[in-house]
């Protein structure tokens, strides 16, 4: 195998790893938001409801940040593969 083929194989493996990370972030983000909403929506105290909404927004923000970071890296890997 030549160097280009080895580099491409390495980038392919890295791409698949990033894709798995992106899927994990989406799954954790979805289940986390649904779990918090399901827990805090039935509360009668508005203080706890606002606290739950704050936690949910924080978790959602972090999840979106990490998902977008992984997505940008996946695009970068594809551009590197095309450049070979």
N, C-alpha and C positions, 0 to 999 in steps of 0.2 A: 504494500500500500504506500502511496505517496503521501507527502505531508499535507496536501490539500484535503485528501480524503479523510485522513486522521483528524484534522482540524474540524471538518464538517461533522464527523461522527461525534466529536466532543461537544460541538455546539448543539447538535440534535439532542444529546442527552441532557445538556443544560436547559434547553428549551422545554423538554418534557418535565423536568424538575420544576421549572418556573410555572408551567401550566398546572401542575399538581398543587403548588402553593396557592395559585390564584383560585382554584376550585375550593381549597380548604378555607381560604379567607371568605369566599362567598357563602359557603355552608355555615361557618361559624358566625358570620355577620347576620345571616338570616335567622338562624336558631337563637342567637343571642337577643336580637331585637324582639322576636316573637315571645321568647321566654320572659323578658322584662315587661313587655306590654301585657302579656297574659297574667303576670303576677300583680302588677300595679294598677291595672284598669279596674279591678274589683274593689279597690280600697275606697273607703268612705272619707278618709282624711285627705284633704287636698294637699297638705304639706308633704306627705309621703308620696303622693302622686307626682308632684313636681320634682321631688328628689329622684324618683324612678325615671321620669322623663329626662332629667339631666344625665343620669347614668347611661340611659339608652342612647342619647345623642353623643355622648363621649365615646361609647363603644362603637357606634356607627361611624363616627368620624375617624377613629383609629383604623377600623376595618377598611373603610374606603381609601384612606391614605396608603395602607399596605397593599391593597389590591391595585391601585393605580401605579404604585412603584413597581410591582411585579409585572404589570401590563407593559409599562415603558421598557423594562428589561427584555421582555419577550419581543417587542418590536425591534429593539437594538440587536438581538440575536438574529432575527430574521434578516435584517439589513446586512449583518456580517456574513451570513450564509450566502446571500445573493452576491456579495462582493467577491466571494471566492471564485 
